[in-house]
């Protein structure tokens, strides 16, 4: 393709010349009492490649860039294009701009030529960064790190395509999104047990956090009725407008109630899971032999293919993560959203599907044995501190607490994530 003196022959040409454009689709507030009145609260920016090339549509564009090892750079290009188009159109701060981002790209330095646009956007736009739940399977730690980076910039976070994969329901409290975007198939095919499980988990999170629920793929009145039945407060789809340029009068537009930004959980502040739980629950004393059945019982709660949980466990030393333990965890990892083990001298992949995190012998976790399971509805944690006995391993004593208080379990899990997700 030729555009003036620019010839686009390869995906490298697309990235090098920043040859992408942006279209926008409205996001509206759903009114359960008036199905014909839908106030626009923002727009989602959608990328298009050069017209007439194999990369015109977003998926081939992203796939080709990933194959060339340039996905992160293209991601910056796409977001900068969206910001520049919104800024040039005068998008007011009261309307929210939704932009898609690959979590891996947010950990890569912005190309210098795009930095002025990114800074301008941070100062003048109200942005929600959408992260697809597909990133959970690829690199959940990158997803969590990216969410923290967005909040550090003062922007909101949306978890996209929720419900397409059951794993997203367990990761949701840790991403702590401001907006939950339901996968389009839920509004278009709302019947069945799986849709009910998704809705229950999403509504429970939204009630606790104050997040908004957005239904995608609303193309007709039937889909709209389904979206309202799913508990959605925001909607997006052809019924409300197809992708295109921002309206000519967008600079003068206002909305009465914008997209909410929820309060993020308080940081763990370097505390360990045991320190967090023991500060709020009584502890007692037991031997390792007594605690092992409690640990195994919790692990069985991680074997739920319908609602895959996260399993986080710290074992003090790598040698305590025995072959038998790894066999159990390999089985769990086949269904779980994420399985992580921590200890001294652990490899990064101690077993198929299991992520290993090694810490130093003088690390604060060296004195703790923790097993934490978090699912869409179930949450439980066993936290124990070694009393440094000598003698047979099975008779070593620990002070411990066992809790099923969801808020407390989540606090303990977030504390353990400090060792998994760089801060």
Secondary structure, DSSP 8 states (H G I E B T S, - for coil): -EETTEE--SHHHHHHTT--EEEEEEEEE--TT-TT--EEEEEEEEEE--TTSTTSSHHHHHHHHHHTT-HHHHHHHHHHHHHHHHHHHT--TTSEEEEE--GGGGGS---HHHHHHHHHHHHH-EEEEEEETHHHHHHHHHHHHHHHHHHHTT-EEEEEEETSSTTHHHHHHHHT-SEEEE-HHHHHS--SHHHHHHHHHHHHHHHHHT-EEEE----SHHHHHHHHHTT-SEE-STTT--SB---TTGGG---SS-----------TT--HHHHHHTTS--EEEEHHHHHHHHHHHHHTT--SSS--EEEEEEEEGGGS-HHHHHHHHHHHTTSSEEEEEEET--TTSBTTBEEEE--TTSGGGGEEEEEEE-SS-EEEEEEEE----S-GGG-EEEEEEE--HHHHHHHHHHHHTTTS--
